[in-house]
Structures are given as structure tokens and as C-alpha cells.
């Protein structure tokens, strides 16, 4: 595995999470609480949000891949921790739930950051995140993949939104995105029945998964997609993604196109990577991209 490249600012520490750089310009995030099915406690939510902010700000990184260790991608929230919060009326103590540091600031005392579950389910962000779903993907795990840019799933994965079965709600950004992605009836089925046996092939048919692969091929498939993204102009990737998200989350196609054109696209137009892309095509050579300054 490649050694960690030098960064202007080192990545923040994230409890129960492995951070690696398996390919040039690629950040890999591996949730690592396998005994708890990679359920995410409060401190980890905020630390992951900080990691995604760092990733967006680090010029040398162009794509991220999120996966899990063990038999789960992410089974959702840490319900034992949640129960402690409910009974104590505040954040958990380290000895009662987790060795991760307890958030100290008033804003961090919220169970989740504004970017949502795991810092991803409601994230806008600047750069793409690929989900490599290696196993159980429930609740908040499902919310994260609904807002991922690409999703690859193992044949052993299972999906669902079981929140209603325990009296809670998928409130971290999934519901409005889900109904746009799969339609009202399918979204209603997932949100109100609480099933946890949706298969990868069903999610592929519904458009929530890009490709289903054998477990041993999952990470290589996701990393190959990340590498393909990294081989493209980082500026063009950022602006194209912004155009997609503007139409998906905020505006109609006319308004979204106009917004992107008069904001982030203007910063890219005529800049180094756009000039290099056109020049390299004319010269019939591979382009040499510089890190994005957007």
C-alpha cells in the first residue's frame, strides 16, 4: 500500500476509523467497530465530519472511498449510546459507551453535525465520495449511501431503513433524497415498513447502487472508479458534481445550470486545468493536471 503522502495539514484523528491512501489522490475511510457492526456513536459523527472537511480542503486529494470492516458497512446509530443519552439527559460518558472523546463545544453536543450521519448523509461538500458497501447497511448507513456520489455493493450486502421499528426517524437527510431517487411508493415502502432484507440486486434495480460485485472484488472496484475520477481534471470533476447536486437538491435544471455557470464554473473557466485539457487533446497526449484551486 502506498505510504501516506505529505499534507500541509495532517488529517484529523477519527475514533474507530482507519484512514489510508491506497491510490494516488485517493482517501480511503474504513469504519472499524466490527463488533458493533460499525454503528456510529456521537464523537465519531463529528470526527468524520471534520475528516470530510479536511478532505475537501486538501488539494492533493480528489476522491474518497468509504467502506466498513467485518460483516457490516454500517448498521446505523449506536443504540446503546443513544439509550444512555435518553436516560441521562446528555452526552454519554467515555466509560459508559466508548473510548472516543466526548464533544466539548455546545455545537458538537448535538448527536450529529449539520452534514448529517457520519458527516455524510447531509453533506454538500466539494469532492466526490464513493461508498463500498461490504455488508449490512441499515439506518444511518443507508442514509450515508443515499447521499454518496457512487455506490458499489457486495453480493453479501443487505439494506434497509428500520428506524420506524424502534420509534425513531431517518431524519439525517435520507427521506427527501430517497423519494427523488426511487419514487414515492418505493421510498414509502422503505421508510414505513422498516424492512432490513433489501438485496443488492434490488437496490441496483431501484438505482441506489451502481454495480454489484463479489466480496473479494468490492474494494478494488470502488478504488478503480476513484482512480478513474482522479485521472480526470480535478476542476471539471468538482464543477460537474456541483451541477449535478444543484439540480438534485435545490433547483430545477434551468436555475441549477445558471447558478453553477455564474459561480463555481467562472472560477474554472480559462484556468490551468481547462487550458491543459484542451491543449493536451490537440497535442494528442495525456493531460497533466494540477491540484484544484477551486
N, C-alpha and C positions, 0 to 999 in steps of 0.2 A: 504494500500500500504506500502511496506517495507520502513523504513527510509533510508536516504542516508548513505551508508557505509563510513567509514573513508578512505580518499585517501591521499597519500603522497603529491600530488599537487591537489588543488581543480579544478574542471572543469572550463574552461573559460566561461565568460558570452557571451551569444548569443542573440542579439536582436530578438524580436518577435518569440521566440522559447522556448518551455517548455522542460526542461531536468529532467528526472526521472529515477528511478532504480526499476522497478516493480517486478523483479525476481532476485535471486542471480546471480551475474556476468553479468547482462543484463543492457545495457544502452538504454533508450527509448528517442528518439528525436521527438518532435511534433512541426511541423511548425504551427505558431499561428498568422497568419494575415488573419483570415477568411473573413473579409470584402473585402480584396484584393485578395481573392481566393488563399491565400498563395503564391502569386508571391514574388519573392526574389529580394530585392534591393542589391546594391553593398556591403554595410557594412556587410550584413548578409551572403553573399557568403564567405567572408574572415573569419568571425567569425565561420561559420560552418566548414570550412577547419581546423581552429585551434582546434575545438572540436574533429574532427576525428583524428587529430594528437595526441591530449591528450588521446583519447580512445585507440589508438594503443600503447601508452607508459604506460598506467595504467595497471599493471599486474593483478589486480583483475577482470578486465572486459574481457569478452570473446566473446560477441556478441552484436550487436546494432540493434535496430529496428527503422526505420524512418516512420513516418506517418504524417497526416495533421489534422487540426481541421476544423470543418464546412463541407461544401459540396465539398471542393476541397482537393486533395492531394497536388498538386502544379500546378498552371496554367502557370508557366514559369517565364520569367523575368518581373520585374516591368517596364512596358512600359511607364508609366508617368515619372518615374525617368529617363528612357532611353531618352525620349524626352527632358527633361531638360538638360541632358548631351550633346545631339546633338546641342541644341540651345545655350548653354553656353560655350561649348568647354572644359568642365572639369567635375569633380565630382560634384554631387548635394550638395546644402547646406542643413543643417538639417531642416530649416524652410520650405523649398520648397517641400520636399518629405517625409522625415522620421525622427523620433526621434532617430534613431540609429546613433552611432558615425561614422563620416566620416573617412575613412582610411587616415593615415597621411604619411606613408612611400611611396617612389616612386614605390616600387614593388606592394604595396597594391592599388595604384591608378588605376591599371588595373581593368576592370569591374569584372573579375573573377580570382581566384587563379589558379595555374598550375594544381591543382586537379579538376578543372572544375566547372560546375554549381553546386551551393550548396555544393562545396567541395567534390562532389561525382561522377559526371559524367565522370571524367577522373582520378579518384583516383585509385592508385595501392593499397596502404595500406597493413596492415598485418593481420587484423582480419575481419570477415565477417560482412556485413550489409544486413539486411532484409528490404525490402520495403513492407509496409502495405498500399495499395492504397485504400483510403477510398472514393474517388470521382474523380473529374475532374483531369486528368493527361495529361497536354499539354506542348509542347515545352520543356523547361528545365526540367520540371517534368518528361517527357518521357525520356529525356536524362539520368536523375538520375536512373530510374528503369532499363534501359538497362544495366547499369553497376553495379546494385545491385547483390548480390550473390543469393538471393532468392526473389521471388515476390509473394505476396498474394494480391488478389483483391476482393473488394466488388462487389456484383452484380450491384451496382449503379454507378460503375466507368465508365468513358469514357476516351479514349486515342487518341492521335494524335500529329503530328508534323506540326503545322500550320505556321511555320516560313516563308515559301515562299510566303504566302498570304499577309505578311506585309513587304516583301522585305529584310528579314534577313535570316540567315542560322543556322541550328543546328550544330554549329561549336565546341561544347564543348565536343566532344568525341563520340557522338551517331552514326554518319554515318558509320564509318568503323566497329564498333561493331554490328550495326544493320544488315548490309549486311552479316556478318558472322552468325548472329543468325537466320535470316529468309530467306536469299537468295536474289539475285539481284532484281528480279521482285517485290517481296513484299516490300523490302526496298525502291525501286524506287517509288512505289505507295505511300508509307507513306511520303517520303521526297519531292516529286514533286507535288502531288495533294493537299496536305495541309488539308486533311480531319480531322475532330475532332469528328467523331462518331464511332470510332472503339470500339467494345464491349469487355467486359472481356472474354467472351467465344471465340471470335475471337483471342484475344491475347493469350489465353490458347492454342488454336489450333496451333498458329504460334510458340509457345514455349517461349513467352516472360513472361508468367505468370505461376506459379507452380500450383495454386489452386484458384478457385473462390468460395467465401463463402458469406453467408448472412451478411449484415452490422453489425448486433449485434455480429457476431462470428469472425469478421475480426481480431481484436486486439488479442483476446485470441488464435486464430490460429497461428498468427505470433509469439506471445510470447511462445507458446508451441514449435514451431520449434526452437526458440532461446534457450529455456531451454534444448531441446534435444541436440543441439550443445554444450551447456555448460556442459552437463553431460559427454561428451567425453574428451579425452586427449587434453588439450589446445595446446600442441606442435603438435600433429598429425593433428589437425584442421588447424593450421597455415601453416604447410608444405604441407598438401593436397591442400589447397586453392592456395598456391603458384604454385604448379604443374599444377593445372587447369588453372590459369591465364597465366602462361608462355606459355602453348600450345595455349591458346585462343588469346593472344595479340601479342606474339613476335615470337615464333619459331614453327617449326614442332615438331611432337611427339618425335622423337629421340633426337633432340637438347634440347628440353624442359626438358625431363627426365634427360639427362646428366647434365644440368645446375642446376636443383634442387638437384640432388644427390651430386654434388660436392660443393654445397654452404650451403643452409639452412638445408638440411637433415643431413649433417655431424655434425651440432651443436646439433641435436636432438638425433642422434644415441647413444645409451648407456646411455642417460641422465635419470634423475629421473622418468619422466613420462613413458618413454618406458619400463624401468625396472619394474615399478609398474604395468603397464598394463599386461605384460606377467605373472608376479608373481601372481597378483590377479586372473587371469584366471585359472592358475594351482591350486591355493588355493580355487577356487570356491567361491569367494567373490566379492563384489562391489569394484572397484578401488577407491583409494583416491588420486585424482590428486593434484598437487601443481601448483601454478601460473607459467605460462610460462616465461622462461628466454630468449627466442629467440629474 
